[in-house]
Amino acid sequence: MGAMPYRIFLIGYMGSGKTTVSKILSRKTGVSWIDMDQEIEKAEGMPIRKMFIKYGEHEFRNKEAELLDKLCHVSSALDVIAGESTGIPKVLDLVSKYESFANREDPLIVSCGGGIILDELNRKILNRQYTIFLEAAPEMLFGRVKGDTNRPFAFMDTDDEKERIRKFLDLYQKREPLYKEAACVTIKIEEKNPEEIAEEILNLF
């Protein structure tokens, strides 16, 4: 195995096991891992589902983009477009709750939220990192998450199972090309347990 990338980002639809695989990679390599959703919840002092209800999805996505910027040392949108640092800060009047991540120089394994790819600049940033898309059939993923009432997604707002899976599959179809646009590597996870997925990732280096 060669040298691991400085940052590894795992992306994928809900239920793809990003956090579980991140933990295993951390155990196997000794590299620290973080879950972006968990870090946002800690910084904002509330569960993401409550954040969606109280402030709306847009505010959560802003926090998500802010954290990603800090993790990747991005100062401004111009950095992303130009492909180099312009030195222009994105936020001039507020102290970021995520500033500590901008000062981290240690390698990290990062589990991203399922919707991080909805923002075009996020996709550009991730594509310049070592970003791995954990891909699986959405029907399998629905089976994993359908009983989780903490997820802040639209498919949870009905008790009709057929309607829920229809919404779930529709959302997946919209997001799948965005995951592939953001990723530099795609790993199919069907019929593999998290340990096997982690080993496949390690074999890439």
Secondary structure, DSSP 8 states (H G I E B T S, - for coil): -----SEEEEE-STTS-HHHHHHHHHHHH--EEEEHHHHHHHHHTS-HHHHHHHH-HHHHHHHHHHHHHHHTT---HHHHHHTS-----S-SSS--TTHHHHT--S-EEEE--TTGGGSHHHHHHHHTSEEEEEE--HHHHHHHHTT-TT---GGGG-S-HHHHHHHHHHHHHHHHHHHHHH-SEEEE-TT--HHHHHHHHHTT-
